[in-house]
């Protein structure tokens, strides 16, 4: 990496947290669907929600190195609690988001005491188990969740009492995108914080951390709780923008999909999950029109190819190409 | 926790009492009694497999003893976690580099400084606002002649520089006692002097115990030598005493000369 020489250490670290022009371009591009694809705003909204979900997984997997196969548990908790809140309390969306975030965070904090004690395969198995458990609880609590029929009677009020969720998904996309952007800003700050540096330390060398006086487990508990809060917000967004909550929101499939998206896009890069989610969702939309049953065949091919040839994901591959090109 | 005889540990930075550990029938530490006075420059020597690194693992809490006690500055730390011991001032380096490959030295040492200052839980704050912590980290790097590579990824650094970063990370915890596990391991002999120059230049308040195979280095930098054989203290004394000890020559210097 080229570094301009007359830079204080503080200035160097500050420069690394500045906004890159490409980032600004990326966020401007997220506004394009309003103009270019007005018929695809519902899909765009789903992409924004899934992208945020991938970002929440990135905080624990990409930065702290905690692999989870049960992240949908928090998405599902958020989805159901936002739905139930609108059904039994009131339909104002922002309070629904907060309730969903709080409940998912509470569950995340509780399970983080188990999560933080394990690494590698045992950790993957535990997250998988917790995910399956959450799914089964939602399935059997038919009286509350509607079980496999889905939660009926979700009603979301207009945003600020003004913007009704319309059939074309205009409000839905604006709402999801706004929440994605705000949470992204928080996540970006977290990654550039002393805490974010500690998470990268955990990922880079778990064994060295205690030798520099770090309590890695406490760090992981906190990161896991934050990731759960964000995942809960994602679930709530999906419920509110579709006025339904189903078992699919808490399924193993969702946990696996989000992991695939993050690995495709590139873990540990903040934007990897966002890009992976967009590619995954758009490809699914296009391919499933041709041959719905065959869709996972192509995602399988893509996943194997990316992991073999671009170990740091699509974004990692791109940045390696740019770095090589600059060196010439 | 048993009461500590504080009179006996006065002036001692670190001591162990009857420290023992075995794996099945293999005894790796046998009733080890060590006393490191404040500001000591002690060397720990012994043939391969004598249990030198094991002893460091026991003292730093990476391995639990079967019996015995570890006392740091008058406080019994035997039951404390490794990170709690670091917070009390007991740091170590590793014989095999244990670094943060994708962080650069500035980030790695800043991380250690942030942990010590208790600011690493702050997830809402831009790291760059912590001017004092960053400058402290940079000063440590400059002191260890790593200032010019502060922004280079650790994995790209020459091996000798990585060995110095090992020490820099330990110093960032502001230790009272520093245990160096072969600080110049794997470094060509002509460069190992540079590393020990750095070690020798460390503050006199800092208590040092280092493992080293090169006898020239040991005799040059140590004020006191502890010889470990088969997990037990074989003998200890000044460099002159150790050099003249026929027993040491037989078990260590004579048979397995690593110098």
Interface residues (C-beta under 8 A of the other chain):
Chain A: X1 X3 X9 X10 X12 X13 X14 X16 X17 X189 X190 X192 X193 X194 X195 X196 X197 X198 X200 X201 X204 X205 X207 X208 X209 X210 X211 X212 X213 X214 X215 X218 X219 X222 X226
Chain B: X60 X61 X62 X81 X82 X83 X86 X87 X91 X92 X94 X98 X99 X100 X101 X102 X103 X106 X107 X108 X110 X111 X112 X114 X115 X116 X119 X120 X121 X122 X123 X124 X125 X126 X127 X128 X130 X131 X133 X134 X135 X137 X138 X150 X151 X152 X153 X169 X170 X172 X173
